[in-house]
């Protein structure tokens, strides 16, 4: 199984970026897909999750970020608008089958999620 994240970069505050995470080697539609982010020296933080039941977002990104998926392309996206310097982080995608409806497990240990992708750096300048 591979999760390949891409789309990170440098953007000015107020700008937008779209991250992608393409999965291979798994039955994509069966998995909830997650986005987390991490700043060096801080704990990994839940950003968003999506399954066939719908999405869920951290309060810090609600109204600015949208996650959506294309099951035909085995890809999940994170559209990030109105970016702020505090959004600067390495963004990771993860896949996990353990969810119910839109009840996602947002604060488990890393090893409790089925699969992780490599991170993609997002830097927002002020």
GIVENJO-V50307 format. One record per residue. N is the residue number from 1. RES is the residue in one small letter. NEAR is the number of other C-alpha atoms within 8 Angstrom. D_CENTER is the distance of its C-alpha to the mean C-alpha in Angstrom with 1 decimal. Layout:
# GIVENJO-V50307
n | res | near | d_center
N | RES | NEAR | D_CENTER
N | RES | NEAR | D_CENTER
This chain:
# GIVENJO-V50307
n | res | near | d_center
1 | x | 7 | 17.2
2 | x | 10 | 14.9
3 | x | 14 | 11.3
4 | x | 10 | 11.6
5 | x | 14 | 9.0
6 | x | 8 | 10.9
7 | x | 9 | 11.6
8 | x | 11 | 11.6
9 | x | 9 | 15.0
10 | x | 8 | 17.4
11 | x | 11 | 17.8
12 | x | 9 | 20.2
13 | x | 11 | 19.5
14 | x | 8 | 19.4
15 | x | 9 | 17.9
16 | x | 10 | 15.0
17 | x | 11 | 12.5
18 | x | 10 | 10.5
19 | x | 12 | 7.9
20 | x | 12 | 8.5
21 | x | 13 | 8.0
22 | x | 12 | 11.5
23 | x | 12 | 12.7
24 | x | 9 | 16.4
25 | x | 6 | 18.8
26 | x | 6 | 17.6
27 | x | 6 | 18.3
28 | x | 9 | 14.9
29 | x | 9 | 16.0
30 | x | 6 | 16.7
31 | x | 11 | 13.3
32 | x | 15 | 10.8
33 | x | 12 | 7.3
34 | x | 13 | 4.8
35 | x | 13 | 1.8
36 | x | 13 | 5.1
37 | x | 12 | 7.5
38 | x | 11 | 11.1
39 | x | 10 | 14.3
40 | x | 5 | 17.3
41 | x | 4 | 19.4
42 | x | 6 | 17.1
43 | x | 6 | 15.2
44 | x | 8 | 11.5
45 | x | 8 | 10.1
46 | x | 11 | 8.0
47 | x | 11 | 6.1
48 | x | 12 | 5.6
49 | x | 13 | 6.7
50 | x | 15 | 9.0
51 | x | 12 | 12.2
52 | x | 6 | 15.5
53 | x | 7 | 16.4
54 | x | 8 | 14.1
55 | x | 11 | 11.1
56 | x | 9 | 10.8
57 | x | 9 | 9.8
58 | x | 9 | 10.9
59 | x | 5 | 14.2
60 | x | 4 | 13.6
61 | x | 9 | 11.4
62 | x | 8 | 13.2
63 | x | 5 | 15.2
64 | x | 9 | 13.5
65 | x | 10 | 9.9
66 | x | 8 | 9.7
67 | x | 12 | 7.5
68 | x | 9 | 9.9
69 | x | 9 | 10.9
70 | x | 8 | 14.1
71 | x | 8 | 15.6
72 | x | 5 | 18.4
73 | x | 6 | 16.4
74 | x | 12 | 14.2
75 | x | 12 | 11.2
76 | x | 12 | 8.0
77 | x | 11 | 7.4
78 | x | 12 | 6.1
79 | x | 11 | 9.6
80 | x | 12 | 10.3
81 | x | 10 | 14.0
82 | x | 9 | 16.5
83 | x | 13 | 14.9
84 | x | 11 | 16.6
85 | x | 10 | 17.6
86 | x | 5 | 16.0
87 | x | 9 | 12.5
88 | x | 11 | 13.6
89 | x | 11 | 11.7
90 | x | 11 | 10.3
91 | x | 12 | 6.5
92 | x | 13 | 5.8
93 | x | 15 | 4.6
94 | x | 14 | 7.2
95 | x | 12 | 9.7
96 | x | 12 | 12.4
97 | x | 8 | 15.4
98 | x | 8 | 16.4
99 | x | 10 | 15.8
100 | x | 6 | 18.3
101 | x | 8 | 17.9
102 | x | 11 | 15.2
103 | x | 6 | 16.0
104 | x | 11 | 12.9
105 | x | 7 | 13.4
106 | x | 5 | 11.3
107 | x | 6 | 13.6
108 | x | 7 | 15.0
109 | x | 6 | 16.0
110 | x | 5 | 13.9
111 | x | 5 | 16.5
112 | x | 6 | 16.3
113 | x | 11 | 13.1
114 | x | 9 | 14.5
115 | x | 10 | 12.6
116 | x | 11 | 10.4
117 | x | 12 | 9.8
118 | x | 9 | 11.3
119 | x | 9 | 9.8
120 | x | 12 | 10.2
121 | x | 10 | 12.1
122 | x | 13 | 12.0
123 | x | 12 | 15.3
124 | x | 14 | 16.7
125 | x | 9 | 20.5
126 | x | 6 | 22.7
